């Protein structure tokens, strides 16, 4: 079963009520108006011994969950931030996290909540995986860790990138791929599981032997469907508006491109 929002969107592109049925998918589209937009990008390379993944923002949750699922340690030491637009302390309490994980409200005009770990903090692997699964509709978990045997190394930047940049280089795929990285030991099981999460819709195109692939996503938003409740605040109207359009995916496998397009409502 797919965990990442893009594979969820591909498997169920037209839910009756995406806001309620797939909040972890819907949250990624609330900032878009009509038009063409760049989505996330991810790259995978492999040698006989190692799998290397580089990813932009909005793929870091996939890397985190995959790293935790395949980490043999009962506990991991993490650094970084957890950022949300709402106070996620009740969620942490429900998942039995210590109070030291509770977020601090920002003082600026933009309201957000952040839990920051400048030095490494130990947490149960299963508990963090629970948060990384159930918390995706509400928070961005920007945490890094290395397994005890150093076979798994996850690095995620502590702050999400700005939505837009005046510097074109900041928007290039090469620059975006610096946001998160994951190193894993190469095995058929790990590689197959990773490819299913990242590119399940391209499994027939991926050959048995390859060295590197890169997957880029773009959105064509063609219609905005406003909520029926007109009494909502302007902020809630934006958050409850549905986006209709086309998800375009291009995967290059050792330089050879393949495309897939999916009409969606999110």
TORKOL-4160 file (C-alpha; in steps of 0.2 Angstrom, whole numbers, padded with zeros to 4 digits, m for minus):
266
<pt num="1" X="0000" Y="0000" Z="0000"/>
<pt num="2" X="0007" Y="0017" Z="m0005"/>
<pt num="3" X="0012" Y="0029" Z="0009"/>
<pt num="4" X="0017" Y="0044" Z="m0002"/>
<pt num="5" X="0004" Y="0057" Z="m0007"/>
<pt num="6" X="0008" Y="0056" Z="m0026"/>
<pt num="7" X="0006" Y="0037" Z="m0027"/>
<pt num="8" X="m0010" Y="0039" Z="m0016"/>
<pt num="9" X="m0016" Y="0052" Z="m0029"/>
<pt num="10" X="m0012" Y="0040" Z="m0044"/>
<pt num="11" X="m0021" Y="0026" Z="m0036"/>
<pt num="12" X="m0036" Y="0036" Z="m0031"/>
<pt num="13" X="m0037" Y="0052" Z="m0041"/>
<pt num="14" X="m0055" Y="0057" Z="m0039"/>
<pt num="15" X="m0061" Y="0054" Z="m0021"/>
<pt num="16" X="m0078" Y="0061" Z="m0017"/>
<pt num="17" X="m0071" Y="0072" Z="m0003"/>
<pt num="18" X="m0052" Y="0074" Z="m0004"/>
<pt num="19" X="m0052" Y="0086" Z="0011"/>
<pt num="20" X="m0059" Y="0073" Z="0023"/>
<pt num="21" X="m0054" Y="0057" Z="0014"/>
<pt num="22" X="m0036" Y="0061" Z="0010"/>
<pt num="23" X="m0030" Y="0076" Z="0020"/>
<pt num="24" X="m0012" Y="0071" Z="0018"/>
<pt num="25" X="m0014" Y="0072" Z="m0001"/>
<pt num="26" X="m0025" Y="0088" Z="m0001"/>
<pt num="27" X="m0013" Y="0098" Z="0010"/>
<pt num="28" X="0000" Y="0098" Z="m0004"/>
<pt num="29" X="m0011" Y="0107" Z="m0016"/>
<pt num="30" X="m0019" Y="0121" Z="m0005"/>
<pt num="31" X="m0006" Y="0134" Z="m0011"/>
<pt num="32" X="m0010" Y="0132" Z="m0029"/>
<pt num="33" X="m0020" Y="0143" Z="m0041"/>
<pt num="34" X="m0024" Y="0139" Z="m0059"/>
<pt num="35" X="m0008" Y="0136" Z="m0070"/>
<pt num="36" X="0007" Y="0126" Z="m0072"/>
<pt num="37" X="0018" Y="0121" Z="m0057"/>
<pt num="38" X="0033" Y="0111" Z="m0053"/>
<pt num="39" X="0031" Y="0097" Z="m0041"/>
<pt num="40" X="0044" Y="0087" Z="m0031"/>
<pt num="41" X="0058" Y="0078" Z="m0039"/>
<pt num="42" X="0068" Y="0062" Z="m0033"/>
<pt num="43" X="0083" Y="0053" Z="m0039"/>
<pt num="44" X="0089" Y="0035" Z="m0036"/>
<pt num="45" X="0106" Y="0028" Z="m0040"/>
<pt num="46" X="0113" Y="0011" Z="m0035"/>
<pt num="47" X="0129" Y="0001" Z="m0035"/>
<pt num="48" X="0132" Y="m0017" Z="m0030"/>
<pt num="49" X="0133" Y="m0012" Z="m0011"/>
<pt num="50" X="0123" Y="0004" Z="m0009"/>
<pt num="51" X="0107" Y="0013" Z="m0014"/>
<pt num="52" X="0108" Y="0032" Z="m0014"/>
<pt num="53" X="0093" Y="0043" Z="m0015"/>
<pt num="54" X="0092" Y="0062" Z="m0017"/>
<pt num="55" X="0075" Y="0071" Z="m0015"/>
<pt num="56" X="0067" Y="0088" Z="m0015"/>
<pt num="57" X="0055" Y="0094" Z="m0002"/>
<pt num="58" X="0038" Y="0084" Z="m0001"/>
<pt num="59" X="0048" Y="0068" Z="m0004"/>
<pt num="60" X="0057" Y="0069" Z="0013"/>
<pt num="61" X="0042" Y="0060" Z="0022"/>
<pt num="62" X="0044" Y="0045" Z="0010"/>
<pt num="63" X="0062" Y="0044" Z="0014"/>
<pt num="64" X="0059" Y="0045" Z="0033"/>
<pt num="65" X="0046" Y="0032" Z="0033"/>
<pt num="66" X="0056" Y="0020" Z="0022"/>
<pt num="67" X="0072" Y="0023" Z="0033"/>
<pt num="68" X="0063" Y="0019" Z="0049"/>
<pt num="69" X="0054" Y="0004" Z="0042"/>
<pt num="70" X="0071" Y="m0004" Z="0037"/>
<pt num="71" X="0081" Y="0002" Z="0053"/>
<pt num="72" X="0085" Y="m0013" Z="0064"/>
<pt num="73" X="0088" Y="m0001" Z="0079"/>
<pt num="74" X="0074" Y="0000" Z="0093"/>
<pt num="75" X="0079" Y="0018" Z="0095"/>
<pt num="76" X="0086" Y="0032" Z="0085"/>
<pt num="77" X="0095" Y="0048" Z="0089"/>
<pt num="78" X="0087" Y="0062" Z="0078"/>
<pt num="79" X="0091" Y="0081" Z="0075"/>
<pt num="80" X="0081" Y="0093" Z="0065"/>
<pt num="81" X="0063" Y="0101" Z="0066"/>
<pt num="82" X="0045" Y="0096" Z="0066"/>
<pt num="83" X="0034" Y="0111" Z="0058"/>
<pt num="84" X="0016" Y="0112" Z="0058"/>
<pt num="85" X="0003" Y="0125" Z="0054"/>
<pt num="86" X="m0007" Y="0120" Z="0069"/>
<pt num="87" X="m0003" Y="0116" Z="0087"/>
<pt num="88" X="0002" Y="0097" Z="0085"/>
<pt num="89" X="0005" Y="0095" Z="0104"/>
<pt num="90" X="m0012" Y="0085" Z="0105"/>
<pt num="91" X="m0006" Y="0073" Z="0092"/>
<pt num="92" X="0010" Y="0070" Z="0100"/>
<pt num="93" X="0001" Y="0067" Z="0117"/>
<pt num="94" X="m0011" Y="0055" Z="0108"/>
<pt num="95" X="0005" Y="0045" Z="0101"/>
<pt num="96" X="0013" Y="0045" Z="0119"/>
<pt num="97" X="0027" Y="0057" Z="0115"/>
<pt num="98" X="0036" Y="0065" Z="0129"/>
<pt num="99" X="0031" Y="0084" Z="0133"/>
<pt num="100" X="0049" Y="0089" Z="0127"/>
<pt num="101" X="0043" Y="0086" Z="0110"/>
<pt num="102" X="0029" Y="0099" Z="0111"/>
<pt num="103" X="0030" Y="0113" Z="0098"/>
<pt num="104" X="0033" Y="0132" Z="0101"/>
<pt num="105" X="0022" Y="0144" Z="0093"/>
<pt num="106" X="0030" Y="0156" Z="0081"/>
<pt num="107" X="0031" Y="0175" Z="0086"/>
<pt num="108" X="0030" Y="0182" Z="0068"/>
<pt num="109" X="0015" Y="0186" Z="0057"/>
<pt num="110" X="0014" Y="0169" Z="0049"/>
<pt num="111" X="0008" Y="0157" Z="0062"/>
<pt num="112" X="0016" Y="0140" Z="0064"/>
<pt num="113" X="0022" Y="0128" Z="0077"/>
<pt num="114" X="0040" Y="0121" Z="0078"/>
<pt num="115" X="0048" Y="0107" Z="0088"/>
<pt num="116" X="0067" Y="0110" Z="0086"/>
<pt num="117" X="0081" Y="0098" Z="0091"/>
<pt num="118" X="0098" Y="0106" Z="0089"/>
<pt num="119" X="0106" Y="0091" Z="0098"/>
<pt num="120" X="0102" Y="0073" Z="0096"/>
<pt num="121" X="0087" Y="0066" Z="0105"/>
<pt num="122" X="0083" Y="0048" Z="0107"/>
<pt num="123" X="0066" Y="0041" Z="0102"/>
<pt num="124" X="0059" Y="0024" Z="0099"/>
<pt num="125" X="0060" Y="0020" Z="0080"/>
<pt num="126" X="0042" Y="0013" Z="0080"/>
<pt num="127" X="0035" Y="0028" Z="0089"/>
<pt num="128" X="0043" Y="0040" Z="0076"/>
<pt num="129" X="0037" Y="0029" Z="0062"/>
<pt num="130" X="0019" Y="0031" Z="0070"/>
<pt num="131" X="0021" Y="0050" Z="0069"/>
<pt num="132" X="0028" Y="0049" Z="0052"/>
<pt num="133" X="0013" Y="0040" Z="0046"/>
<pt num="134" X="m0001" Y="0048" Z="0056"/>
<pt num="135" X="0006" Y="0065" Z="0057"/>
<pt num="136" X="0008" Y="0069" Z="0038"/>
<pt num="137" X="m0008" Y="0078" Z="0036"/>
<pt num="138" X="m0003" Y="0091" Z="0049"/>
<pt num="139" X="0016" Y="0092" Z="0050"/>
<pt num="140" X="0032" Y="0092" Z="0040"/>
<pt num="141" X="0045" Y="0080" Z="0050"/>
<pt num="142" X="0062" Y="0087" Z="0045"/>
<pt num="143" X="0072" Y="0075" Z="0055"/>
<pt num="144" X="0089" Y="0066" Z="0052"/>
<pt num="145" X="0097" Y="0051" Z="0059"/>
<pt num="146" X="0110" Y="0037" Z="0056"/>
<pt num="147" X="0107" Y="0019" Z="0061"/>
<pt num="148" X="0119" Y="0012" Z="0074"/>
<pt num="149" X="0128" Y="0002" Z="0061"/>
<pt num="150" X="0129" Y="0017" Z="0050"/>
<pt num="151" X="0121" Y="0007" Z="0036"/>
<pt num="152" X="0106" Y="0019" Z="0035"/>
<pt num="153" X="0110" Y="0038" Z="0034"/>
<pt num="154" X="0095" Y="0050" Z="0032"/>
<pt num="155" X="0099" Y="0068" Z="0030"/>
<pt num="156" X="0085" Y="0081" Z="0029"/>
<pt num="157" X="0087" Y="0100" Z="0029"/>
<pt num="158" X="0079" Y="0108" Z="0045"/>
<pt num="159" X="0068" Y="0121" Z="0036"/>
<pt num="160" X="0057" Y="0119" Z="0020"/>
<pt num="161" X="0062" Y="0129" Z="0005"/>
<pt num="162" X="0053" Y="0145" Z="0001"/>
<pt num="163" X="0038" Y="0143" Z="m0011"/>
<pt num="164" X="0046" Y="0153" Z="m0024"/>
<pt num="165" X="0063" Y="0160" Z="m0028"/>
<pt num="166" X="0069" Y="0174" Z="m0038"/>
<pt num="167" X="0085" Y="0164" Z="m0042"/>
<pt num="168" X="0082" Y="0151" Z="m0056"/>
<pt num="169" X="0096" Y="0140" Z="m0049"/>
<pt num="170" X="0086" Y="0138" Z="m0033"/>
<pt num="171" X="0072" Y="0130" Z="m0044"/>
<pt num="172" X="0082" Y="0118" Z="m0054"/>
<pt num="173" X="0081" Y="0100" Z="m0051"/>
<pt num="174" X="0099" Y="0099" Z="m0046"/>
<pt num="175" X="0096" Y="0112" Z="m0032"/>
<pt num="176" X="0080" Y="0104" Z="m0026"/>
<pt num="177" X="0088" Y="0087" Z="m0024"/>
<pt num="178" X="0099" Y="0094" Z="m0011"/>
<pt num="179" X="0085" Y="0095" Z="0002"/>
<pt num="180" X="0085" Y="0077" Z="0008"/>
<pt num="181" X="0096" Y="0061" Z="0005"/>
<pt num="182" X="0096" Y="0043" Z="0010"/>
<pt num="183" X="0109" Y="0030" Z="0010"/>
<pt num="184" X="0104" Y="0012" Z="0011"/>
<pt num="185" X="0113" Y="m0005" Z="0009"/>
<pt num="186" X="0108" Y="m0013" Z="m0008"/>
<pt num="187" X="0097" Y="m0028" Z="m0008"/>
<pt num="188" X="0083" Y="m0034" Z="m0019"/>
<pt num="189" X="0070" Y="m0032" Z="m0006"/>
<pt num="190" X="0075" Y="m0014" Z="m0001"/>
<pt num="191" X="0076" Y="m0009" Z="m0019"/>
<pt num="192" X="0060" Y="m0016" Z="m0024"/>
<pt num="193" X="0051" Y="m0009" Z="m0010"/>
<pt num="194" X="0058" Y="0008" Z="m0013"/>
<pt num="195" X="0054" Y="0008" Z="m0031"/>
<pt num="196" X="0036" Y="0003" Z="m0027"/>
<pt num="197" X="0034" Y="0018" Z="m0016"/>
<pt num="198" X="0042" Y="0031" Z="m0028"/>
<pt num="199" X="0037" Y="0025" Z="m0045"/>
<pt num="200" X="0024" Y="0011" Z="m0044"/>
<pt num="201" X="0016" Y="0017" Z="m0060"/>
<pt num="202" X="0033" Y="0014" Z="m0069"/>
<pt num="203" X="0037" Y="m0003" Z="m0064"/>
<pt num="204" X="0035" Y="m0010" Z="m0081"/>
<pt num="205" X="0047" Y="0003" Z="m0088"/>
<pt num="206" X="0061" Y="0000" Z="m0076"/>
<pt num="207" X="0072" Y="m0014" Z="m0082"/>
<pt num="208" X="0081" Y="m0027" Z="m0072"/>
<pt num="209" X="0097" Y="m0018" Z="m0074"/>
<pt num="210" X="0100" Y="0000" Z="m0072"/>
<pt num="211" X="0111" Y="0013" Z="m0063"/>
<pt num="212" X="0101" Y="0029" Z="m0061"/>
<pt num="213" X="0084" Y="0036" Z="m0062"/>
<pt num="214" X="0076" Y="0053" Z="m0059"/>
<pt num="215" X="0058" Y="0056" Z="m0057"/>
<pt num="216" X="0050" Y="0074" Z="m0060"/>
<pt num="217" X="0032" Y="0079" Z="m0056"/>
<pt num="218" X="0023" Y="0094" Z="m0063"/>
<pt num="219" X="0005" Y="0100" Z="m0060"/>
<pt num="220" X="m0007" Y="0108" Z="m0073"/>
<pt num="221" X="m0021" Y="0115" Z="m0062"/>
<pt num="222" X="m0036" Y="0119" Z="m0073"/>
<pt num="223" X="m0050" Y="0122" Z="m0061"/>
<pt num="224" X="m0054" Y="0127" Z="m0043"/>
<pt num="225" X="m0069" Y="0121" Z="m0035"/>
<pt num="226" X="m0074" Y="0132" Z="m0020"/>
<pt num="227" X="m0082" Y="0125" Z="m0005"/>
<pt num="228" X="m0101" Y="0125" Z="m0004"/>
<pt num="229" X="m0101" Y="0133" Z="0014"/>
<pt num="230" X="m0099" Y="0152" Z="0009"/>
<pt num="231" X="m0098" Y="0157" Z="0028"/>
<pt num="232" X="m0080" Y="0151" Z="0030"/>
<pt num="233" X="m0066" Y="0163" Z="0032"/>
<pt num="234" X="m0055" Y="0167" Z="0018"/>
<pt num="235" X="m0042" Y="0156" Z="0025"/>
<pt num="236" X="m0053" Y="0141" Z="0027"/>
<pt num="237" X="m0060" Y="0144" Z="0009"/>
<pt num="238" X="m0043" Y="0142" Z="0002"/>
<pt num="239" X="m0039" Y="0127" Z="0013"/>
<pt num="240" X="m0056" Y="0118" Z="0008"/>
<pt num="241" X="m0055" Y="0123" Z="m0011"/>
<pt num="242" X="m0052" Y="0108" Z="m0022"/>
<pt num="243" X="m0039" Y="0108" Z="m0036"/>
<pt num="244" X="m0043" Y="0099" Z="m0052"/>
<pt num="245" X="m0030" Y="0096" Z="m0066"/>
<pt num="246" X="m0017" Y="0084" Z="m0073"/>
<pt num="247" X="m0002" Y="0077" Z="m0064"/>
<pt num="248" X="0012" Y="0074" Z="m0076"/>
<pt num="249" X="0026" Y="0063" Z="m0072"/>
<pt num="250" X="0042" Y="0060" Z="m0082"/>
<pt num="251" X="0055" Y="0047" Z="m0076"/>
<pt num="252" X="0072" Y="0046" Z="m0084"/>
<pt num="253" X="0080" Y="0029" Z="m0082"/>
<pt num="254" X="0099" Y="0030" Z="m0087"/>
<pt num="255" X="0094" Y="0044" Z="m0098"/>
<pt num="256" X="0079" Y="0036" Z="m0107"/>
<pt num="257" X="0062" Y="0046" Z="m0103"/>
<pt num="258" X="0045" Y="0038" Z="m0100"/>
<pt num="259" X="0029" Y="0048" Z="m0096"/>
<pt num="260" X="0013" Y="0046" Z="m0086"/>
<pt num="261" X="m0001" Y="0058" Z="m0084"/>
<pt num="262" X="m0016" Y="0057" Z="m0072"/>
<pt num="263" X="m0031" Y="0068" Z="m0071"/>
<pt num="264" X="m0035" Y="0072" Z="m0053"/>
<pt num="265" X="m0045" Y="0081" Z="m0040"/>
<pt num="266" X="m0037" Y="0085" Z="m0024"/>
